[in-house]
């Protein structure tokens, strides 16, 4: 507030430009026009584990019997 009284409207220029930069940066990342550094190392595709048979070999099918495998993981960039 003191800066506003000292130099007037020019004090609002820096915060406005900072907000404009952040908005533009987020917009470009959202539409894929810029690389998102927060998404480095994130696996976006689905994948599953293959269960071996009794002999320890992996066949063409994921499993001979019905099996549920929960792979729970998370990554926080904060």
C-alpha positions in Angstrom: 0.0 0.0 0.0 2.9 2.4 0.8 4.4 1.7 -2.6 1.1 2.6 -4.3 1.1 6.0 -2.5 4.7 6.5 -3.3 4.7 5.8 -7.1 1.1 5.6 -8.0 -0.4 3.3 -10.5 3.0 2.1 -11.6 3.1 0.0 -8.4 0.3 -2.2 -9.8 2.2 -2.9 -13.0 4.5 -5.6 -11.6 1.7 -7.7 -9.9 -0.4 -7.4 -13.0 2.5 -8.6 -15.2 3.2 -11.5 -12.8 -0.4 -12.7 -12.9 -0.5 -12.4 -16.7 2.7 -14.4 -17.0 1.4 -17.2 -14.6 -1.9 -17.3 -16.5 -0.2 -17.5 -19.9 2.2 -20.2 -18.7 -0.6 -22.3 -17.3 -2.6 -21.9 -20.5 0.3 -23.0 -22.7 0.9 -26.0 -20.5 -2.7 -27.0 -20.5 -3.0 -27.0 -24.2 0.4 -28.8 -24.7 2.2 -25.9 -26.3 4.8 -25.9 -23.6 6.3 -28.8 -21.6 4.8 -29.1 -18.2 7.8 -29.6 -15.7 5.4 -30.9 -13.0 4.5 -33.9 -15.1 8.1 -35.3 -15.4 8.2 -38.9 -14.4 4.4 -39.4 -14.4 3.1 -42.6 -16.1 0.0 -41.6 -18.0 -0.6 -45.0 -19.7 -2.4 -47.9 -18.1 -0.3 -50.9 -17.3 -0.7 -54.2 -15.4 1.5 -56.8 -13.8 1.7 -60.3 -15.3 1.3 -63.2 -12.9 3.6 -66.2 -13.6 2.2 -69.8 -13.8 3.1 -72.6 -11.4 6.5 -73.1 -13.1 7.4 -69.5 -13.0 7.0 -68.8 -16.7 5.1 -65.9 -18.2 2.6 -66.9 -20.9 0.6 -64.9 -23.5 -2.3 -64.5 -21.1 -2.0 -62.4 -17.9 -3.2 -65.3 -15.7 -4.8 -68.7 -15.9 -7.2 -67.9 -13.1 -9.0 -64.7 -12.1 -6.7 -62.6 -10.0 -7.0 -59.1 -8.7 -3.9 -57.0 -8.3 -4.0 -53.6 -6.8 -1.1 -51.4 -7.7 -1.5 -48.2 -5.7 0.9 -45.3 -6.2 1.0 -41.6 -6.0 3.4 -38.8 -6.6 3.2 -35.3 -5.1 5.3 -32.5 -6.6 4.7 -30.1 -3.7 
